[in-house]
Amino acid sequence: MLKIRLQRKGRRNRPFYRIVVAEKARAVQGRFLEIVGHYDPIKKDIVLKKDKIEYYIANGAQPSQTVARLAVKQGMTGLEKFVAKRVTKPTKEEAAKENSEEA
């Protein structure tokens, strides 16, 4: 199965990510089929080849949650189903309120 995922490049304390299409069983730093974009978290720069990503998804590739979130941020539609909802820990006030309601 093909995965669209991030591949870390760059030096220490200066990350840079390629967005690649690779076999799921391959190592993260291993071989890949194609580079379909890149992401620089320091400059907040995201470049995607949207047509290539749509092509691979139409042919069965699955994006990682991070890649899907970045693609949705860039305006791609149809990838919301790959983004899992984040579960946050309740704050002390919310926890106290829930405990008082249960009693």
C-alpha positions as CSV (number, residue, x, y, z in Angstrom):
1,M,0.0,0.0,0.0
2,L,1.2,3.5,-0.8
3,K,1.4,6.2,1.8
4,I,1.9,10.0,1.3
5,R,4.0,11.0,4.3
6,L,6.7,13.4,5.5
7,Q,10.4,12.7,5.2
8,R,12.6,14.8,7.5
9,K,15.5,16.6,6.0
10,G,17.5,19.5,7.2
11,R,20.0,19.8,10.0
12,R,19.6,19.7,13.8
13,N,17.2,22.3,15.2
14,R,16.3,23.3,11.6
15,P,13.8,20.8,10.3
16,F,12.6,20.6,6.7
17,Y,10.2,18.0,5.3
18,R,9.7,16.5,1.9
19,I,6.2,15.2,1.2
20,V,6.8,11.8,-0.6
21,V,4.8,8.9,-1.9
22,A,6.3,5.6,-0.7
23,E,5.5,2.1,0.1
24,K,4.1,1.7,3.6
25,A,6.7,-1.0,4.5
26,R,9.7,1.1,3.4
27,A,11.8,2.9,6.0
28,V,10.8,6.6,6.5
29,Q,14.2,7.7,5.2
30,G,14.2,5.0,2.5
31,R,13.3,4.9,-1.1
32,F,10.2,6.6,-2.4
33,L,8.3,6.9,-5.7
34,E,7.9,10.6,-6.0
35,I,8.3,13.9,-4.2
36,V,4.9,15.6,-4.2
37,G,5.7,18.7,-2.1
38,H,7.7,20.1,0.8
39,Y,7.0,21.8,4.1
40,D,9.2,24.2,6.1
41,P,7.7,24.5,9.6
42,I,10.0,27.5,10.5
43,K,9.0,29.7,7.6
44,K,5.5,28.1,7.5
45,D,6.0,27.4,3.8
46,I,3.9,24.6,2.3
47,V,4.3,23.7,-1.4
48,L,2.1,20.8,-2.7
49,K,1.7,19.3,-6.2
50,K,-2.1,19.0,-5.7
51,D,-2.7,17.2,-9.0
52,K,-0.2,14.5,-8.1
53,I,-1.6,14.1,-4.6
54,E,-5.1,13.8,-6.0
55,Y,-3.9,11.2,-8.5
56,Y,-2.2,9.0,-5.9
57,I,-5.2,9.2,-3.6
58,A,-7.6,8.3,-6.4
59,N,-5.4,5.2,-7.0
60,G,-5.5,4.0,-3.4
61,A,-2.7,5.9,-1.6
62,Q,-3.4,7.1,1.9
63,P,-2.0,10.3,3.3
64,S,-0.7,10.5,6.9
65,Q,-2.7,12.7,9.2
66,T,-0.1,15.4,9.1
67,V,0.0,15.5,5.3
68,A,-3.8,15.5,5.2
69,R,-4.0,18.4,7.6
70,L,-1.4,20.4,5.6
71,A,-3.3,19.7,2.4
72,V,-6.6,20.8,3.9
73,K,-4.9,24.0,5.1
74,Q,-3.8,24.6,1.5
75,G,-7.4,24.3,0.3
76,M,-7.6,20.7,-0.9
77,T,-11.0,19.2,-0.4
78,G,-11.9,15.6,0.3
79,L,-9.0,14.9,2.7
80,E,-11.0,15.8,5.9
81,K,-11.8,12.1,6.4
82,F,-8.0,11.4,6.9
83,V,-7.7,14.0,9.7
84,A,-8.5,12.5,13.1
85,K,-10.1,14.7,15.7
86,R,-7.7,15.8,18.4
87,V,-8.8,14.9,21.9
88,T,-7.7,17.5,24.4
89,K,-7.3,17.0,28.1
90,P,-9.9,18.9,30.1
91,T,-8.7,21.9,32.1
92,K,-8.9,21.9,35.9
93,E,-12.0,24.1,35.7
94,E,-13.8,21.8,33.3
95,A,-12.8,18.7,35.3
96,A,-14.1,20.3,38.5
97,K,-17.4,21.3,36.8
98,E,-17.9,17.7,35.5
99,N,-17.2,16.3,38.9
100,S,-19.7,18.6,40.5
101,E,-22.4,17.7,37.9
102,E,-21.9,14.0,38.6
103,A,-22.5,14.4,42.3
